[in-house]
Amino acid sequence: MPALTDAHRNAATPADYMSAHLNRTAEVIQGLDADAIATLTEWVLDAGANDRTIFTLGNGGSATVAGAWVNDLAVNTVMDGQPGFRVMALGDSGPCITALGNDVSFDDIFVYQLRAAMRPGDLVIGMSCSGNSPNVVRAMAYAREHGAKTAAIAGFDGGKLLDAADLVIHIASEPDEYGPVEDAFSVVMHAVTAYITLARGKAMVHPPRVSA
């Protein structure tokens, strides 16, 4: 039986389940490949240094993490005298997503945006809990075929994304563990962006605001 379903079945109280859920989430995160995340960090740094665009994409909670890359990388790392990062989260435009979903196909909502904006040498980061989201898999294939670097972050057994990208960060997990996998997506994003922020000499502690 899948891990969280089993934990819920065996929990006598909400507190029992919460303890099991947190322990399982920690196990999933502990299984992350630090070397693969380091490689992704190097790719992100290379994209910034060479004036490339970084595209992030995913569905649902994964789309939320894709949007957080923009804040944590494009905004929080800004420092005088150092190149900024151009980051575009392909799930952030409601008008674009709904138009493409209605007029073309939901499976192609990311491919069409890449066709318009991506250039060879850019970096495309795709996330999918199952590793089988058709729009993410198609986007990875298009990006690879047209000269971009591709990094996939996939949960469960990795699905089709295991073979669809140049770099794969596989979050080994059960098919009911959407929460822990999406938590791990955030951990990867925060690890990469924290390293870059600190390497640029920017403190992770915000100074107190001065009131008027």
Phi, psi and chi 1 to 4 in degrees:
 res  aa     phi    psi   chi1   chi2   chi3   chi4
   1 MET       -  137.7 -177.1  175.6  -68.2      -
   2 PRO   -52.2  150.8  -27.8   36.2      -      -
   3 ALA   -58.3  -51.9      -      -      -      -
   4 LEU   -72.7  -33.3  -66.1 -174.7      -      -
   5 THR   -62.8  -42.5  -56.5      -      -      -
   6 ASP   -65.8  -40.8 -171.0   50.0      -      -
   7 ALA   -61.8  -40.0      -      -      -      -
   8 HIS   -68.5  -40.3 -175.4  -91.8      -      -
   9 ARG   -61.8  -36.3 -175.4 -170.8   64.7  176.6
  10 ASN   -90.7   -3.4  -67.6  -34.8      -      -
  11 ALA   -85.6  125.8      -      -      -      -
  12 ALA   -81.5  -24.4      -      -      -      -
  13 THR  -139.9  162.8   66.7      -      -      -
  14 PRO   -56.0  -36.6  -28.4   36.5      -      -
  15 ALA   -63.0  -38.7      -      -      -      -
  16 ASP   -61.0  -44.5  -70.3  -19.7      -      -
  17 TYR   -66.3  -42.7  174.8   78.7      -      -
  18 MET   -60.3  -40.0  -63.5  -49.0  156.3      -
  19 SER   -62.8  -44.7  178.5      -      -      -
  20 ALA   -66.0  -41.1      -      -      -      -
  21 HIS   -62.4  -46.4 -174.0  108.7      -      -
  22 LEU   -65.2  -40.9  -67.3  173.7      -      -
  23 ASN   -63.2  -41.4  -72.9  -23.5      -      -
  24 ARG   -68.2  -39.5  179.1   55.1 -174.8  158.5
  25 THR   -60.5  -42.5  -60.5      -      -      -
  26 ALA   -61.9  -39.0      -      -      -      -
  27 GLU   -63.4  -42.8  -71.4  176.4   -3.5      -
  28 VAL   -62.6  -44.1  169.4      -      -      -
  29 ILE   -68.2  -38.2  -69.2  170.6      -      -
  30 GLN   -62.2  -23.4  -74.3  -69.0  -27.7      -
  31 GLY   -81.2   -3.0      -      -      -      -
  32 LEU   -63.8  146.2  -74.2  167.3      -      -
  33 ASP   -88.2  104.2 -175.3  -17.4      -      -
  34 ALA   -62.9  -34.7      -      -      -      -
  35 ASP   -66.0  -40.5  -70.1  -23.5      -      -
  36 ALA   -65.8  -38.6      -      -      -      -
  37 ILE   -67.4  -36.1  -60.4  172.3      -      -
  38 ALA   -63.6  -39.9      -      -      -      -
  39 THR   -63.1  -42.9  -62.2      -      -      -
  40 LEU   -60.7  -39.1  178.1   56.8      -      -
  41 THR   -60.2  -43.8  -55.7      -      -      -
  42 GLU   -62.9  -38.7  -68.1  167.9   -3.0      -
  43 TRP   -66.2  -39.9  -72.8   12.3      -      -
  44 VAL   -64.4  -44.7  169.8      -      -      -
  45 LEU   -60.7  -40.7  -73.7  166.1      -      -
  46 ASP   -64.8  -39.2 -179.0   72.6      -      -
  47 ALA   -62.1  -43.0      -      -      -      -
  48 GLY   -65.6  -42.0      -      -      -      -
  49 ALA   -68.6  -24.7      -      -      -      -
  50 ASN  -111.4   19.4  -69.9  -75.1      -      -
  51 ASP    59.7   38.9 -159.0   29.2      -      -
  52 ARG   -95.0  161.7  -52.6  -64.9 -168.5 -175.1
  53 THR   -99.2  140.9  -60.1      -      -      -
  54 ILE  -107.6  124.1  -59.4  165.9      -      -
  55 PHE  -108.4  132.9  -61.2   91.9      -      -
  56 THR  -120.5  146.2   60.3      -      -      -
  57 LEU  -157.8  153.3   54.0   98.4      -      -
  58 GLY   175.4  175.7      -      -      -      -
  59 ASN  -114.5  149.5  -62.6  -71.2      -      -
  60 GLY    59.7 -127.3      -      -      -      -
  61 GLY   -61.5  -31.3      -      -      -      -
  62 SER   -65.7  -34.6  -53.4      -      -      -
  63 ALA   -65.2  -33.7      -      -      -      -
  64 THR   -64.1  -43.7  -58.4      -      -      -
  65 VAL   -65.0  -39.6  179.5      -      -      -
  66 ALA   -58.4  -40.0      -      -      -      -
  67 GLY   -69.0  -33.1      -      -      -      -
  68 ALA   -67.1  -27.2      -      -      -      -
  69 TRP   -56.3  -37.6  -83.1   92.6      -      -
  70 VAL   -63.5  -46.6  177.2      -      -      -
  71 ASN   -65.6  -50.7  173.9   70.0      -      -
  72 ASP   -74.3  -26.9  -77.6   35.4      -      -
  73 LEU  -100.8  -50.9 -174.1   58.2      -      -
  74 ALA   -76.3  -27.5      -      -      -      -
  75 VAL  -103.0  -52.7  177.8      -      -      -
  76 ASN   -70.7  -20.1  -75.1   -9.4      -      -
  77 THR   -93.8    1.7   64.5      -      -      -
  78 VAL   -63.6  124.5  170.8      -      -      -
  79 MET  -140.9  142.3  -67.1  -75.5  -75.1      -
  80 ASP   -59.3  136.5  -69.1  -19.4      -      -
  81 GLY    80.7    3.2      -      -      -      -
  82 GLN  -125.0  144.4  -60.0 -166.4   54.0      -
  83 PRO   -63.9  140.0   24.6  -34.1      -      -
  84 GLY   -83.5  173.6      -      -      -      -
  85 PHE  -111.1  129.7  -67.9   93.2      -      -
  86 ARG   -90.7  114.2  -71.9 -155.7  -51.8  -90.7
  87 VAL  -128.6  133.9 -170.7      -      -      -
  88 MET  -130.3  120.4 -179.1  178.3  178.1      -
  89 ALA   -93.1  116.0      -      -      -      -
  90 LEU   -74.8   -5.5  -60.8 -175.4      -      -
  91 GLY   -99.6    4.4      -      -      -      -
  92 ASP   -84.0  -18.3  -82.2    2.0      -      -
  93 SER   -97.7  102.7  173.2      -      -      -
  94 GLY   -58.5  -47.0      -      -      -      -
  95 PRO   -58.9  -41.7  -28.8   37.3      -      -
  96 CYS   -66.2  -46.7 -175.4      -      -      -
  97 ILE   -62.8  -45.7  -67.8  -62.8      -      -
  98 THR   -70.1  -35.4   52.8      -      -      -
  99 ALA   -64.6  -48.0      -      -      -      -
 100 LEU   -66.0  -41.0  -71.9  169.4      -      -
 101 GLY   -62.6  -37.6      -      -      -      -
 102 ASN   -79.9  -42.6 -174.4   63.0      -      -
 103 ASP   -92.0  -26.0  -60.8  -19.4      -      -
 104 VAL  -117.3  -84.3 -177.1      -      -      -
 105 SER  -172.7  139.5  163.9      -      -      -
 106 PHE   -62.0  -28.0 -169.7   78.0      -      -
 107 ASP   -66.9  -16.3  -71.1  -11.6      -      -
 108 ASP  -114.3   14.9  -69.4  -43.8      -      -
 109 ILE   -63.5  -28.3   58.4  173.7      -      -
 110 PHE   -90.8  -38.0  -60.0  135.5      -      -
 111 VAL   -58.2  -45.7  166.6      -      -      -
 112 TYR   -63.8  -36.3  -93.2   68.2      -      -
 113 GLN   -68.8  -38.1  -66.6 -176.7   75.1      -
 114 LEU   -65.9  -38.4  -68.8  175.7      -      -
 115 ARG   -58.1  -34.7  -73.9  175.5   60.0 -178.4
 116 ALA   -81.3  -37.4      -      -      -      -
 117 ALA  -114.4  -24.4      -      -      -      -
 118 MET   -78.7  145.0 -167.7 -165.3   79.6      -
 119 ARG  -127.1  155.5  -60.5  -67.3 -180.0  -93.7
 120 PRO   -54.6  137.7  -27.3   36.4      -      -
 121 GLY    94.9  -14.2      -      -      -      -
 122 ASP   -67.3  168.5  -72.1  -17.6      -      -
 123 LEU  -116.6  128.1  172.7   60.4      -      -
 124 VAL  -116.9  122.7 -180.0      -      -      -
 125 ILE  -113.6  115.4  -58.2  171.4      -      -
 126 GLY  -115.3  140.1      -      -      -      -
 127 MET  -125.3  137.1  -68.2  167.8  -76.6      -
 128 SER  -152.8  127.7  169.1      -      -      -
 129 CYS   -60.7  -45.1  -72.1      -      -      -
 130 SER   -83.6  -21.6   67.5      -      -      -
 131 GLY    78.6    5.0      -      -      -      -
 132 ASN  -122.9   10.0  -69.2  -44.0      -      -
 133 SER   -60.1  117.3  -59.4      -      -      -
 134 PRO   -56.0  -40.5  -26.9   36.5      -      -
 135 ASN   -69.3  -30.7   51.3   18.9      -      -
 136 VAL   -75.0  -44.7  177.4      -      -      -
 137 VAL   -61.2  -43.1  174.1      -      -      -
 138 ARG   -64.9  -39.1  -71.1 -168.3 -174.3 -164.9
 139 ALA   -64.6  -41.6      -      -      -      -
 140 MET   -61.6  -43.6  -69.0  -70.5  105.3      -
 141 ALA   -63.6  -43.9      -      -      -      -
 142 TYR   -63.2  -46.4  175.0   86.3      -      -
 143 ALA   -60.9  -44.1      -      -      -      -
 144 ARG   -62.3  -43.5 -130.4  176.3  169.9 -177.4
 145 GLU   -67.8  -20.5  -70.1  167.5    3.8      -
 146 HIS  -114.0   25.5  -68.8   81.8      -      -
 147 GLY    87.8   11.4      -      -      -      -
 148 ALA   -90.1  158.3      -      -      -      -
 149 LYS   -81.0  140.6  -79.7 -173.5  173.7 -179.8
 150 THR  -125.7  132.6   54.6      -      -      -
 151 ALA  -127.6  123.3      -      -      -      -
 152 ALA  -110.3  139.5      -      -      -      -
 153 ILE  -120.8  114.2  -46.4  174.3      -      -
 154 ALA  -131.7  143.6      -      -      -      -
 155 GLY  -101.1 -164.5      -      -      -      -
 156 PHE    53.0 -126.3  -56.2  171.4      -      -
 157 ASP   -94.4    8.2   64.9    0.6      -      -
 158 GLY    94.0  -28.5      -      -      -      -
 159 GLY    55.6 -150.5      -      -      -      -
 160 LYS   -69.1  -21.2  -65.3  178.3 -179.5  178.4
 161 LEU   -68.7  -18.9  -76.1 -177.9      -      -
 162 LEU   -57.7  -30.2  -76.9 -178.1      -      -
 163 ASP  -114.1    9.9  -61.0  -45.1      -      -
 164 ALA  -104.3   -2.8      -      -      -      -
 165 ALA  -137.4  160.3      -      -      -      -
 166 ASP   -69.1  -34.5  -57.3  -49.2      -      -
 167 LEU  -130.5  131.7  172.6   68.7      -      -
 168 VAL  -125.0  126.1  178.5      -      -      -
 169 ILE  -104.2  105.9  -61.9  172.9      -      -
 170 HIS   -94.7  122.8  178.9 -149.4      -      -
 171 ILE   -98.5   92.2  -56.1  163.1      -      -
 172 ALA   -62.2  125.0      -      -      -      -
 173 SER  -164.6  172.1   47.5      -      -      -
 174 GLU   -91.2  159.4  -62.4  -69.4  -25.8      -
 175 PRO   -72.2    2.3   22.7  -33.4      -      -
 176 ASP  -110.8   10.8   67.7  -21.5      -      -
 177 GLU  -102.6   50.5  -65.2 -178.1  -47.0      -
 178 TYR   -59.8  -43.1  -75.1   89.6      -      -
 179 GLY   -60.8  -55.0      -      -      -      -
 180 PRO   -59.0  -36.6  -30.0   37.5      -      -
 181 VAL   -67.1  -45.7  170.7      -      -      -
 182 GLU   -66.9  -31.7  -71.4  176.8   -6.7      -
 183 ASP   -62.0  -40.3  -68.3  -21.1      -      -
 184 ALA   -67.3  -35.4      -      -      -      -
 185 PHE   -55.5  -45.3  -70.9  159.4      -      -
 186 SER   -64.8  -38.6  -70.2      -      -      -
 187 VAL   -62.1  -44.3  168.4      -      -      -
 188 VAL   -60.2  -49.1  171.5      -      -      -
 189 MET   -59.7  -45.2 -176.5  -87.6  -64.2      -
 190 HIS   -68.7  -35.8  -76.4  132.5      -      -
 191 ALA   -64.1  -45.7      -      -      -      -
 192 VAL   -63.4  -49.7  172.5      -      -      -
 193 THR   -72.8  -31.6   57.4      -      -      -
 194 ALA   -66.1  -42.4      -      -      -      -
 195 TYR   -59.5  -46.7  174.7   86.3      -      -
 196 ILE   -66.1  -41.7  -66.5  171.0      -      -
 197 THR   -60.3  -48.2  -60.0      -      -      -
 198 LEU   -68.9  -36.7  -68.3  166.1      -      -
 199 ALA   -64.6  -26.4      -      -      -      -
 200 ARG   -84.3   -1.7  -70.2 -177.1  163.6 -146.5
 201 GLY    85.3   17.5      -      -      -      -
 202 LYS   -99.4  129.6 -172.3  171.3 -176.4  178.6
 203 ALA   -69.8  146.2      -      -      -      -
 204 MET   -84.8   -5.0  -61.2  -69.4  -73.4      -
 205 VAL   -99.6  123.5  178.5      -      -      -
 206 HIS   -74.9  135.2  -64.5  -69.5      -      -
 207 PRO   -67.4  152.0   25.5  -34.4      -      -
 208 PRO   -64.4  142.5   22.8  -32.5      -      -
 209 ARG   -74.7  141.5  -65.5  178.8   67.5  116.6
 210 VAL   -97.8  118.4  177.8      -      -      -
 211 SER   -79.7  151.1   58.3      -      -      -
 212 ALA   -72.0      -      -      -      -      -
